[in-house]
């Protein structure tokens, strides 16, 4: 009897989970495992943890949902806390496991962990199967190999759209056979150093976020089918207030509660049954951007996290921690920046337009190291995605994939264009509305 572990990472779903499907196909019984590895909550030199309360709560929700979904098909999720490599190795010995299946990641810390596990399992003659499934276009279906990935997004997009197809999604398993597993529970927020109130979103939030595969599909069904907002996405996506100006799928995509491929195929059904227009295309366009940053991380490895980025540009930045604190707390005196930063701090969410502006302001106006901003976003964002976050910060800082090296966001002009009546600023900074900088 072949026994396999499925080690869930950023793929907390049953539908369209290639790792799970592959393991079931080649195994007699499955042990689903999720490990809360303390390295994810490590402290940074900047004085805060890598992962903050909003993202942690969303992850806990997602793990709980996955556990319940697995129970519905006859299995369960084994919850562990500690060093993932050591824990997987111990489970291999305990259950006499023949193979470990997991999703292949794109960034160097995760790849380093994969290599450590590979070495550990080789010593036990146990097979490790790492399966790529985090992108819309499968890595094996790229028109050019990752090593030849264009450094400009448009070149990548045009070739992929013209010559590559999207693979079909995989169904939810009808049944998963597992050995008898001990009862384990999802930990509480307090075990990560947070209180319930730390993860409570401000009532003014654009969207109340709950993790998990069920919540992901509820959001998709509402945005596509119930409210029919998809048809106008192209024209509303730069909005700042409210739930429906954008899809807001990003938190569920980041944790793998839904796959980009599932979104794509549901969108194609929408086009057949409702409407096909520039908005439906534009949502796919944004998913391709997400793909692109993943492949950039694969191509460049650790350079994505270096000050000079993938362009190796040597720039001097200020190390003014006081200025950085003001930016973090929404106290710069620039009301549009401050409103966005207050939203982030109080809700764990910020619009795409807001992110571009506050990032540009930190780097270009305050001359603070872009990596400090990227680290703060990593801590605060519910939808933190290592590739999208660091890729976008490099882009804005002029050390990434932007063909225009000196792109600059004029924040007052941006505020006038995207918040002409000051409604967003008033929503978040009511007492400070008239203390605008000159």
C-alpha positions, 0 to 999 in steps of 0.5 A: 500500500502506497502512502503519500503526504500532501504538504499544503503550502499556498494552495489551500483548496480542493478544487483545481489542486494539481498536487492533491490530484496527482497524489490521489492518482498515484497513492492508496492513501493520503495524509494531508498536512499543513505546517505553521512554520515560525519562520513565517512570523520571524522578526525583522530589523525594522521592528515588526514581524514578517507576517501581521495579524490580518494575514494571519487571521486569513490564513487561520480561516483558510486552514480551517476551511480546508480542514472542513472540506477534507473532512467532507470527502472522508479525510482530514487536515493534520495541523502541525507547528514548527520547522516544516522540513523536520515535521514532514520528515518525522511524519514520513517515519511515523506513517512509513510514507512512500512519497511527499507531494507539494506545490512548487514555489517561485522564490528563494526562501521557499526553494531553499526549503524544498531543497532541504526537504529533498535532501532529507527525504533522499536519505530515507529513499522517499520521493518528493514530487514538487508540482507547479500550479500557482499560475494561469499559464503553466511554467512548462507551457511558456513560449520561452523558457524562464531563463529567456523571459522578457524583461518587459511585461508586454513582450511576455504577454503578447507571446503568451496570449498568441501561442499558449493555451490555459490548461483545464482545471481539475475537479474536487476529489469525490473521496480521499482515503486516509489512515486514521489521523490524530485530532488536531486543531487550527491554532488561535491568533494568540499563539502568534502574538496577536489578540482578536482585536489586532485582526479586527478590520475597521468597519470602514473597510472596502471589504470584510475578508474571510479566508477559505475556499468557500469564501473565495467562491462566494466572492467570485459568484457575487462579483461575476454572477449576482452583482454582475460587476465583472462587465464594468471592471475595466472602468471601475478597477482604479476605484478607492471606495466600496466592495465592487470597484475591483474583483478583490480576489487577491487575498484568496489567490495569495493563499491558494484558496482559489486558482487563477485557472479556476477564475479564468474558466469561470470567466470564460463561462461568464463570457459565453452566458452573459457578456464578453467585453474589454472588462472580461479581457482585462481581468485575464490581463491582470492574472497574466501580470500576476503570472509574470512576477512569478516567472520574474522571481524564478528567473532572477532568484534573490536579486528580487530582494536586493536593493538594486533589484534585477537591474543592479542599480546602485542607488543611495537611500535615506535611512530615516526611520522617523520618516518611515514611521510617519509613512507607515502610520499615515502621518506624512502630511500628504493626505492622499498618501495618509488616507491610503496608509490608514486604510492599510493599517486599519484593514489589511487592504489597500487599492491597487491605485493606492499602493502605486501612490504610497510606494512612489511617495516613499521611494521618490519623495521621501527617498526611503529604501523601497525594500522597507516599504515592501517589508511593511506591505508584507507585514500588513497586507492580507493579500500578501503575495511574495512575487506580486509584492516585491515585483511591484515594489521593484517596478515602482522603485525603477529597479524592476521591470518598468521600461521607464526607469524614472516613472514618478507618481505625482500624488496631488495630481493622482488624488485630483484624478482618482479622488476629485471630491476628496471622498476617499480622503474624508472617509479615512482622514476626516479630522485631517481633511483641511491640514493638507500640505502645500 
